[in-house]
Amino acid sequence: MQRCTIGEPSGLDGYRLSSGRRFYAHGGIIGIGPDCGHHGLSEGYDGGIVVECDWDPDFLPWTPAERAELADEMIRRWTVFRQGP
């Protein structure tokens, strides 16, 4: 998973998974919780990260591998945080 530019030409505002899928994340923040939108993922401000979509027939749901890649990255980040400086 790498930072990438989605819509802001001035900087990195999203992530690209190894599959090529890109998604927006305000300030590089990805959150998870029961109040973070339809699927529990927040993009760091006031929106959600869409992983499934029943209102857009052209949207391809995230694959198990894409979900695992994001989860593994978040686990890595929380492990670093837990260990401290």
GIFENKA-V479628 format. One record per pair of residues at least 4 apart in sequence whose C-alpha atoms are under 8 Angstrom apart, sorted by the first residue. I is the first residue (numbers start at 1). J is the second residue. Records with the same first field share a line. If there is no record, write none. Layout:
# GIFENKA-V479628
I=J / J
This chain:
# GIFENKA-V479628
1=15 / 16 / 17 / 18 / 69 / 70 / 73
2=15 / 16 / 17
3=12 / 13 / 14 / 15 / 16 / 28
4=12 / 13 / 14 / 15 / 16 / 22
5=9 / 11 / 12 / 13 / 14 / 15
6=12 / 13 / 14 / 22 / 23 / 24
7=13
8=12 / 13
12=28
13=24 / 25 / 26 / 27 / 28
14=22 / 23 / 24 / 25 / 26 / 28
15=22 / 23 / 24 / 25 / 28
16=20 / 21 / 22 / 23
17=21 / 22 / 66 / 69 / 70
18=66
19=66
23=49
24=43 / 49
25=29 / 30 / 42 / 43 / 44 / 49
26=43 / 44 / 45
27=44
28=43 / 44
29=42 / 43 / 44
30=41 / 42 / 43 / 44
31=36 / 41 / 42 / 43 / 44
32=36 / 40 / 41 / 42
33=40 / 41 / 42
34=40
35=40
36=40 / 41 / 42 / 47 / 48
37=41 / 42 / 47 / 48
38=48
39=48 / 49 / 50 / 51 / 52
40=48
41=48 / 49 / 50
42=46 / 47 / 48 / 49
43=47 / 48 / 49
51=61 / 62
52=59 / 60 / 61 / 62
53=57 / 59 / 60 / 61
62=66 / 67
63=67
64=68
65=69
66=70
67=71
68=72
69=73
70=74
71=75
72=76
73=77
74=78
75=79
76=80
77=81
78=82
79=83
80=84
